[in-house]
Amino acid sequence: MTRRALLALPIAFSTACRTRRTFAGIAFVANHDGNAVAAVDLGVFAVAKQIPLDGAPTAILSSGRRGGVFALTGANGRIHEIGVSRLDVSRSVTVCSHAAAAILSSDAALLFVLCNRPAQLVALSTSTLRPVWTARLTAPPLDAAVSPDGRWLVVSYGPAGSIERFDLANQRSAGRIPLDAEAGIVAFQSNSEQFLVANTGERMLNVYESTGGRLVVKLPLALRPEHFCFNSDGGQLFVTGEGSDSVVIVYPYFTPQIGETILAGRAPGAMAATPDLLFAANSHAGDVSILHIESRKLIAVAPAGSNPSFIAVTPDYQYALVLNSGSGDMGVIWIPGLTRTRARSAPLFTLIPVGSRPIATTIVPV
């Protein structure tokens, strides 16, 4: 019996007495080693089309509007716009010779490309894919985040040990902040008043004021902070990373503090959340731990494929999509089918081959 057949076997028993609701949308999956984006029709859970690119996609973004899907091929510094209706590349533009990341502005009017060569921040109009403004960066960038109110952008410089704030209204730098240690990923509170930086060099979480850039607090962690995930109202931040088989829960508002640390499988990494549940991928074990956020209890463990490394949840909270970068497929967990009374094995609803080394997805309602 094949692995796919084995994983599908429990479905008839767990879902026979329940009604599954389909989701009218498409999951665009970036297949890094396949130089393509797979368009998965979530109404029938099948790949509708493989969309070839001229390089390996390193990021996939969606503005939430029809036609607003963008793929970054970092090695050649190109942005590709993918049409939702025709499922093809409608436009491509070269931004730089090598790009580290890309993010959308809070209103999706701009696409910010973080370039390594040359080290610069380029703001593209999403309607024209032409540069609106450019700012020089002081080092090759690692990550960036935009505040929900659209006022600020923060760039992390990784091993260079610093971050930099940008005033988006005035299109200029608002100052560089040294960390004196390696800087990791960054994120803003939902009210935009503070931002959080993964201080990976010291295993700390640094919190800064958005206006002025003042350091508020440094919180020691039991792990190297590599993954962030906020709950639905932004009141809790979940952190995972190398060094612990656990999830650290942070309360980021008022005076930010560590809430508690809970076990969540073996070396949990990528996460996604619904209002009630937290999904954490255990890449070494090939499964997903499912935790109830309020009770802090592990309620289920879902088998996945080889090296689950990215999780996304559909906007209606019906399905959790698990990308397995090792086996090249997408596992689908039907969320209402989970039993929340005790820890158990949660079957996958289906397993969809999507391509070679899927690394990220964005979901677009249609």
C-alpha positions in Angstrom: 0.0 0.0 0.0 1.3 3.5 -0.9 1.9 6.2 1.7 -0.9 8.3 0.2 -3.3 5.4 0.4 -2.4 4.7 4.0 -2.8 8.4 5.0 -6.2 8.5 3.3 -7.5 5.3 4.9 -8.9 6.8 8.1 -10.9 9.5 6.3 -13.9 7.3 5.6 -14.3 6.7 9.4 -13.6 10.2 10.7 -15.7 12.2 8.2 -18.6 9.8 7.2 -21.1 11.5 9.5 -20.0 15.1 8.9 -20.5 17.5 6.0 -17.5 19.2 4.5 -17.8 22.6 3.1 -15.7 23.4 0.1 -13.8 26.7 -0.3 -14.0 28.7 -3.5 -10.4 29.7 -4.0 -7.0 28.9 -5.3 -3.8 28.1 -3.4 -0.8 29.3 -5.3 2.2 27.2 -4.3 5.8 28.3 -4.9 7.8 25.2 -6.0 11.4 26.3 -5.5 13.2 23.4 -7.2 10.5 23.1 -9.9 10.9 26.7 -11.1 7.1 27.0 -11.1 4.0 28.0 -9.2 1.2 25.3 -8.8 -2.3 26.6 -8.8 -4.4 24.3 -6.6 -8.2 24.5 -7.0 -9.4 24.2 -3.4 -13.0 23.5 -4.5 -11.9 20.1 -5.9 -8.4 19.8 -4.2 -6.5 19.2 -7.4 -3.7 21.1 -9.2 -5.4 23.1 -11.9 -2.2 24.2 -13.6 1.6 24.4 -13.2 2.8 27.9 -14.1 6.4 28.0 -15.2 8.8 30.8 -14.1 12.3 31.7 -15.3 13.8 31.0 -12.0 13.2 29.4 -8.6 10.4 31.1 -6.7 11.4 32.2 -3.2 8.2 34.1 -2.2 4.6 34.2 -3.2 2.3 37.0 -2.3 -1.3 38.0 -2.8 -3.1 41.3 -2.3 -6.4 39.6 -1.8 -7.8 41.1 -5.0 -8.4 39.2 -8.3 -5.2 39.3 -10.3 -3.0 40.4 -7.4 -0.6 37.4 -7.1 3.1 38.0 -7.2 6.0 35.6 -7.2 9.6 36.6 -6.5 12.5 34.6 -8.1 15.3 35.8 -5.8 18.3 34.5 -7.7 17.6 36.7 -10.7 15.8 39.5 -8.8 12.5 39.3 -10.8 8.9 39.8 -9.9 6.2 37.9 -11.8 2.5 38.8 -11.7 0.2 35.8 -12.1 -3.3 36.3 -13.4 -5.9 34.5 -11.3 -8.4 34.0 -14.0 -6.0 32.7 -16.7 -3.5 31.1 -14.4 -0.5 32.4 -16.3 2.3 35.0 -15.9 0.9 38.3 -17.2 3.9 40.5 -16.5 7.5 40.1 -15.3 10.0 42.8 -14.3 13.7 42.7 -13.2 14.2 44.7 -10.1 17.8 43.9 -9.2 20.4 41.2 -9.8 19.6 39.3 -6.6 16.7 39.8 -4.1 16.3 38.5 -0.6 12.6 39.0 0.0 9.4 40.8 -1.0 6.4 42.1 1.0 3.3 44.1 0.2 2.3 47.4 1.8 -0.7 47.3 4.1 -3.0 48.6 1.4 -1.4 46.4 -1.3 -0.7 49.4 -3.5 3.1 48.9 -3.2 5.3 45.8 -3.4 8.6 46.3 -1.5 11.5 44.2 -2.9 14.6 43.8 -0.6 17.6 43.6 -2.8 21.0 42.1 -2.0 22.8 43.2 -5.1 22.7 46.2 -5.0 21.7 46.6 -1.3 18.5 48.6 -1.7 14.8 48.8 -1.0 12.7 49.2 -4.1 9.0 50.1 -3.9 7.0 48.9 -7.0 3.5 50.0 -7.8 1.4 46.8 -7.9 -0.7 48.3 -10.7 2.2 49.1 -13.1 5.1 47.1 -11.6 7.2 50.2 -12.0 9.5 51.6 -9.3 7.9 54.4 -7.2 10.8 55.1 -5.0 14.1 53.5 -4.0 16.2 53.7 -0.8 19.8 52.5 -0.1 20.3 49.8 2.5 23.3 49.7 4.7 23.8 45.9 4.3 22.3 42.9 2.6 18.8 42.5 4.0 17.3 39.4 5.6 13.6 40.2 6.4 11.2 43.1 6.6 7.7 43.9 7.9 5.2 46.7 7.2 3.1 48.2 10.0 -0.7 47.6 9.7 -1.3 51.4 9.6 1.1 51.7 6.7 3.4 54.2 8.4 6.5 52.2 9.0 8.7 49.5 7.4 11.4 47.7 9.4 14.3 45.9 7.7 16.4 43.3 9.5 20.0 43.0 8.4 20.6 39.5 9.8 24.3 38.7 10.5 25.1 42.5 10.2 23.4 42.8 13.7 21.1 45.7 13.1 17.7 46.8 11.9 16.5 49.9 10.1 13.2 51.8 10.3 11.7 53.5 7.2 9.2 56.3 7.2 6.9 55.3 4.3 5.1 58.6 4.1 8.3 60.4 3.5 10.0 57.6 1.6 13.2 57.7 3.6 15.1 56.0 6.4 14.1 56.9 10.0 17.3 55.5 11.5 19.4 52.4 11.9 19.3 50.5 15.3 22.2 48.3 16.3 21.5 45.0 18.0 25.1 43.9 18.7 23.9 40.4 17.8 22.4 38.6 14.7 19.0 39.9 13.8 16.2 37.6 12.5 12.7 38.0 11.4 10.6 41.1 12.3 6.8 41.7 13.0 4.5 44.5 14.1 1.8 44.5 16.8 -1.6 44.8 15.2 -2.0 48.3 16.5 1.3 49.3 14.9 2.7 50.9 18.1 5.6 48.5 18.6 7.5 46.0 16.5 9.3 42.8 17.5 12.7 41.6 16.3 14.0 38.0 16.7 17.4 38.6 18.3 18.7 35.2 17.2 22.3 35.9 18.3 21.3 36.2 21.9 18.1 34.1 21.9 16.1 37.1 22.8 12.9 38.9 21.6 13.5 42.6 21.3 10.6 45.0 21.3 10.8 48.5 20.0 8.5 51.6 19.7 7.6 52.2 16.1 7.7 55.9 16.5 11.2 56.8 17.7 12.6 53.3 17.7 13.2 53.1 21.5 14.0 49.7 22.9 11.1 48.7 25.2 12.3 45.3 26.5 14.4 42.3 25.7 12.8 39.0 26.6 15.0 35.9 27.0 13.8 32.8 25.2 14.4 29.1 25.7 15.1 28.7 21.9 16.5 30.5 18.9 13.5 32.6 17.6 13.1 31.5 14.0 9.3 31.5 13.4 6.5 33.9 14.5 2.8 33.4 14.5 0.1 35.7 16.0 -3.3 34.5 17.0 -6.3 36.0 15.3 -6.6 39.2 17.4 -2.9 39.7 17.7 -2.9 39.4 21.5 -0.6 36.4 21.6 2.6 35.7 19.7 3.8 32.1 19.3 7.5 31.6 18.8 9.4 28.4 17.7 12.9 27.7 16.7 16.1 25.6 17.2 16.9 24.5 20.7 13.6 23.4 22.1 10.6 21.0 21.3 8.2 23.7 22.4 6.2 26.8 21.5 6.9 30.0 23.5 3.8 32.1 24.1 4.4 35.9 24.3 1.9 38.6 25.3 3.2 41.5 23.2 1.1 44.4 24.5 1.5 46.9 27.3 4.7 45.6 28.9 5.5 42.6 26.7 6.2 39.4 28.6 6.6 35.7 28.2 3.5 33.9 29.1 4.5 30.2 29.1 6.3 27.6 27.1 4.5 24.4 26.1 5.7 21.2 24.4 4.6 20.9 20.8 6.2 17.8 19.2 9.7 17.4 17.9 11.5 20.6 16.9 8.3 22.6 15.9 8.9 25.2 13.2 6.4 26.8 10.8 3.0 27.7 12.3 -0.5 28.9 11.4 -3.5 29.7 13.6 -7.2 29.9 13.7 -9.1 31.7 16.5 -9.0 28.5 18.5 -6.2 26.4 17.2 -2.4 26.6 16.6 -0.9 24.3 14.0 2.9 23.7 14.3 4.9 21.7 11.7 7.4 19.1 13.0 9.7 18.8 10.1 11.9 16.0 11.6 8.9 13.9 12.6 6.9 14.5 9.5 3.7 15.6 11.3 1.8 18.6 12.6 1.0 19.3 16.2 -2.4 20.9 16.8 -2.8 22.8 20.1 -5.9 24.4 21.6 -4.9 28.0 22.2 -7.1 28.7 25.3 -6.5 25.4 27.1 -2.8 25.2 26.0 -3.3 21.5 25.4 -2.2 19.3 22.5 -5.4 18.0 21.0 -4.2 16.1 17.9 -1.2 15.1 15.8 -1.7 14.9 12.1 0.7 12.9 9.8 2.1 14.9 7.0 4.7 14.2 4.3 8.4 14.5 4.3 9.7 17.8 5.9 6.5 19.8 6.5 7.8 23.4 6.4 4.9 25.8 5.7 1.3 25.9 6.9 -1.6 28.1 5.8 -5.2 28.2 6.8 -8.1 29.0 4.5 -9.9 32.3 5.3 -13.0 30.4 6.4 -10.9 28.3 8.9 -12.1 25.0 7.3 -8.8 23.7 6.1 -5.1 23.8 7.1 -2.8 23.4 4.1 0.6 21.8 5.0 3.4 22.1 2.4 5.9 19.1 2.5 9.1 20.4 1.0 10.7 16.9 1.0 7.9 14.9 -0.6 6.6 17.7 -2.9 3.0 17.5 -1.8 0.3 19.5 0.1 -1.4 17.8 3.0 -5.0 19.1 3.8 -6.4 18.9 7.3 -10.2 19.3 7.7 -10.3 21.5 10.8 -14.0 20.9 11.8 -13.3 17.2 11.8 -10.8 17.5 14.7 -11.9 16.1 18.1 -11.0 18.6 20.8 -11.5 16.6 23.9 -8.2 14.6 24.0 -5.0 14.2 22.0 -5.4 11.8 19.1 -4.2 11.1 15.6 -5.9 13.5 13.1 -6.1 12.1 9.6 -5.3 14.2 6.5 -8.4 14.9 4.4 -6.2 14.5 1.3 -2.6 14.7 0.0 -2.0 16.6 -3.2 1.2 16.3 -5.3 2.1 19.9 -6.1 5.7 19.9 -7.4 9.4 20.0 -6.4 10.2 21.5 -3.0 7.1 23.6 -2.2 8.1 26.3 0.2 5.2 28.8 0.5 1.6 29.4 -0.6 -0.9 32.2 -0.7 -4.7 31.7 -0.9 -6.9 33.7 -3.1 -10.7 33.5 -2.9 -12.4 33.4 -6.3 
